[in-house]
Amino acid sequence: MKALVCILLLLETFVFVVQQQVDGGLNENEISQQISSEDGRQNPPQTDTLRAEASTDRQQYCDLGIPDIHAALRELTATVTEQKGHIRELTATVTEQKGNIRELRVEMNKKNEEISNLTLGQEELRKENRDREIAFSASMMESGKGYIGPFTTNITLTYKNVFTNIGNAYNPITGVFTAPLKGAYMFRVSVFDLGGSTSTAYIVKNGELVVMANDVQAQDRLSSSNGVVLILEVGDVVYVRLWSNTRIYDNENNLNTFSGFLLFPLR
């Protein structure tokens, strides 16, 4: 507070002197008189002793106050400088953290993309596996029992009692299997009769005989089977034909069968 009073007094005197210099100038005696006049306004007439004491006190206030202000300013400047250093350090840290966050976001985006691609790949693989799920198995009669044949010509057998038809590539109405994709397929055929005749059936690919199941018995039962692995293109057909003048017998025990499945696809 003392320092503030001293500074205000000095400022008031300084402003007055500058104003007078602007207006026309004052000599040193006039400046001294003005300072004395200002001093008189600030301090009413006093005794010499009181005036001297007041002057001494004011001088002490000024002498004591100004150095304190300078020290405070220096301390404040040092504090501000120190805080600026902290701010720079914090700014650098924040900038570094922002960079780390950007890197993490990039990594997260990469991981998300990898997960998305993996999910799509798994879905495509599941779909591809579903497309590869091709298998069928069927027997001759849906119900009852009886003979099929003999006929004077070879005929295509229709296996109507379907056990399995994954992929729906087998048609029980026509007895024909149509390859839905290129691959290696396994096929088997079996024949049965009560004896006293010949039973012959063969697997056909696109109209050509591939393998045959055949048996001849003068009496009692007869049976035979055969199988083959075929490389099929999309649209190739496979079916079974009964040889002319031969017969087979079937009942609820499903004695005559035709089956096939995809071993693996080919490109």
C-alpha positions in Angstrom: 0.0 0.0 0.0 2.9 2.4 0.8 4.5 1.6 -2.5 1.2 2.4 -4.3 0.9 5.8 -2.6 4.4 6.7 -3.5 4.0 5.6 -7.1 0.7 7.6 -7.5 2.4 10.8 -6.1 5.3 10.4 -8.5 3.0 9.7 -11.5 0.9 12.8 -10.7 4.0 15.0 -10.6 5.4 13.5 -13.8 2.1 14.1 -15.6 2.0 17.7 -14.5 5.6 18.4 -15.6 5.0 16.8 -19.0 1.8 18.8 -19.5 3.6 22.1 -18.6 6.4 21.2 -21.0 3.8 20.7 -23.7 2.0 24.0 -22.9 5.1 26.1 -23.0 7.8 24.8 -20.7 8.8 25.5 -17.1 12.2 26.2 -15.7 13.7 24.3 -12.9 12.5 26.8 -10.3 8.9 26.6 -11.6 9.1 22.8 -11.5 10.4 22.9 -8.0 7.6 25.3 -7.0 5.0 23.1 -8.7 6.3 20.1 -6.8 6.2 22.1 -3.6 2.7 23.2 -4.4 1.6 19.7 -5.1 3.2 18.7 -1.9 1.3 21.4 -0.1 -2.0 20.2 -1.6 -1.3 16.7 -0.5 -0.1 17.8 2.9 -1.8 20.8 4.7 0.5 23.4 6.5 2.2 21.7 9.3 4.9 22.6 11.7 8.5 22.2 10.5 8.9 19.1 12.6 5.7 17.5 11.2 6.6 18.5 7.7 10.1 17.0 8.0 8.7 13.8 9.5 6.2 13.5 6.7 8.9 14.0 4.1 11.1 11.4 5.7 8.2 8.9 6.0 7.3 9.5 2.3 10.9 9.0 1.3 11.1 5.8 3.3 7.9 4.6 1.8 9.3 5.2 -1.7 12.6 3.8 -0.9 11.1 0.7 0.7 8.2 0.2 -1.8 9.9 0.5 -5.2 12.5 -2.3 -4.6 9.6 -4.5 -3.3 7.6 -3.9 -6.5 10.7 -4.7 -8.7 11.3 -7.9 -6.8 7.6 -8.9 -7.1 7.7 -8.2 -10.8 10.9 -10.3 -11.2 9.3 -13.1 -9.2 6.1 -12.8 -11.3 8.1 -12.9 -14.5 10.0 -15.9 -13.3 6.7 -17.6 -12.4 5.2 -16.8 -15.8 8.3 -18.0 -17.6 8.2 -21.2 -15.6 4.5 -21.7 -16.4 5.2 -21.1 -20.1 7.8 -23.9 -19.9 5.2 -26.2 -18.3 2.7 -25.2 -21.0 5.2 -26.0 -23.7 5.8 -29.3 -22.1 2.1 -30.0 -21.8 1.6 -28.9 -25.4 4.3 -31.3 -26.6 2.8 -34.1 -24.5 -0.7 -33.4 -25.9 0.7 -33.3 -29.4 2.5 -36.6 -28.8 -0.7 -38.2 -27.4 -2.7 -37.0 -30.4 -0.1 -38.7 -32.6 -0.4 -41.9 -30.6 -4.2 -41.7 -30.8 -4.0 -41.2 -34.6 -1.7 -44.3 -34.8 -4.1 -46.3 -32.6 -7.1 -45.3 -34.8 -5.2 -46.4 -37.9 -4.3 -49.7 -36.2 -7.9 -50.1 -35.1 -9.2 -49.4 -38.6 -6.8 -52.0 -40.0 -7.9 -54.5 -37.4 -11.5 -53.8 -38.1 -10.9 -54.2 -41.8 -9.1 -57.5 -41.2 -12.0 -58.7 -39.0 -14.5 -57.6 -41.7 -12.5 -59.3 -44.4 -12.2 -62.4 -42.2 -15.9 -62.4 -41.6 -16.6 -62.0 -45.3 -14.1 -64.8 -46.0 -15.7 -67.1 -43.5 -19.2 -66.3 -44.9 -17.9 -67.0 -48.5 -16.2 -70.2 -47.2 -19.5 -71.3 -45.6 -21.4 -70.5 -48.8 -18.8 -72.4 -50.8 -19.0 -75.3 -48.4 -22.7 -75.3 -48.8 -22.3 -75.4 -52.5 -20.0 -78.3 -52.1 -22.5 -80.3 -50.0 -23.7 -82.7 -52.7 -24.8 -86.2 -51.9 -27.7 -88.5 -52.6 -28.9 -92.0 -51.9 -32.1 -93.8 -53.1 -33.6 -97.2 -53.4 -36.0 -98.6 -56.0 -39.5 -98.7 -54.5 -41.2 -96.3 -52.2 -43.5 -99.1 -50.9 -44.5 -102.6 -51.7 -42.4 -105.3 -53.4 -42.0 -106.8 -56.9 -39.9 -107.4 -59.9 -38.6 -104.8 -62.3 -37.9 -106.4 -65.8 -37.1 -108.2 -67.8 -37.5 -105.8 -70.8 -36.6 -106.3 -74.4 -34.4 -103.2 -74.4 -32.2 -101.5 -71.9 -34.1 -99.0 -69.6 -33.1 -96.2 -67.2 -34.0 -97.1 -63.6 -35.7 -94.6 -61.4 -34.9 -94.9 -57.8 -37.9 -93.3 -56.2 -37.4 -93.9 -52.5 -34.9 -91.1 -51.7 -33.0 -91.3 -48.4 -30.7 -88.3 -49.0 -30.6 -85.6 -51.6 -28.3 -82.8 -50.4 -28.0 -80.2 -53.1 -31.0 -81.6 -55.0 -28.8 -82.8 -57.8 -30.6 -86.1 -58.1 -34.0 -86.3 -59.8 -36.1 -89.2 -58.5 -38.6 -88.8 -61.3 -36.1 -89.4 -64.1 -33.4 -91.2 -62.1 -30.7 -88.8 -63.4 -28.0 -87.1 -61.4 -26.8 -83.8 -62.8 -23.5 -82.3 -61.7 -24.0 -78.8 -60.3 -20.2 -78.1 -60.3 -17.0 -79.5 -61.6 -15.4 -82.1 -59.4 -14.6 -85.7 -58.5 -17.7 -87.7 -57.6 -18.2 -91.2 -56.2 -21.1 -93.4 -57.4 -22.3 -96.9 -56.4 -25.0 -99.2 -57.7 -26.3 -102.5 -56.2 -28.7 -105.1 -57.7 -30.6 -108.0 -56.1 -32.9 -110.8 -57.4 -34.5 -114.0 -55.9 -32.5 -116.3 -58.3 -33.3 -118.3 -61.3 -32.4 -115.4 -63.6 -29.7 -112.8 -64.4 -29.5 -109.3 -62.9 -27.4 -106.7 -64.6 -27.3 -102.9 -64.1 -24.7 -100.4 -65.2 -23.7 -96.8 -64.4 -23.9 -94.4 -67.4 -22.1 -91.1 -67.8 -23.5 -88.9 -70.6 -24.9 -91.9 -72.4 -21.8 -94.1 -72.1 -21.5 -97.3 -70.0 -18.9 -96.8 -67.2 -19.2 -99.8 -64.8 -21.5 -102.8 -64.4 -23.0 -104.8 -61.5 -23.9 -108.3 -62.7 -24.9 -111.7 -61.2 -26.4 -115.0 -62.4 -27.9 -117.6 -60.1 -29.9 -120.7 -61.1 -31.6 -120.7 -57.8 -31.7 -118.9 -54.4 -30.8 -115.2 -54.1 -28.3 -113.2 -56.1 -26.7 -109.7 -55.5 -24.0 -107.6 -57.0 -22.6 -104.1 -56.7 -20.0 -101.8 -58.2 -18.7 -98.3 -57.8 -16.6 -95.7 -59.6 -15.1 -92.2 -59.2 -15.9 -89.9 -62.0 -14.6 -86.4 -63.0 -17.7 -84.4 -64.0 -18.1 -81.0 -65.6 -21.0 -78.8 -64.7 -24.1 -80.3 -66.4 -22.8 -83.8 -66.8 -25.4 -86.5 -66.1 -25.0 -89.9 -64.4 -27.7 -92.6 -64.1 -28.3 -96.4 -64.0 -29.7 -98.7 -66.7 -31.1 -102.2 -66.5 -29.7 -104.5 -69.1 -32.2 -106.0 -71.5 -33.7 -109.4 -70.6 -32.6 -109.2 -67.0 -34.5 -108.3 -63.9 -34.2 -107.2 -60.3 -36.4 -107.7 -57.2 -37.1 -105.1 -54.5 -39.2 -104.9 -51.3 -39.4 -102.9 -48.1 -35.8 -103.9 -47.3 -34.4 -101.6 -50.1 -32.4 -104.2 -51.9 -31.5 -102.2 -55.0 -29.8 -98.8 -54.4 -28.1 -96.0 -56.3 -26.0 -93.4 -54.5 -23.3 -90.7 -55.1 -21.6 -87.7 -53.6 -19.0 -85.1 -54.3 -15.5 -86.0 -53.1 -14.0 -82.6 -53.8 -14.5 -79.8 -56.3 -12.1 -78.9 -59.1 -11.2 -75.6 -60.6 
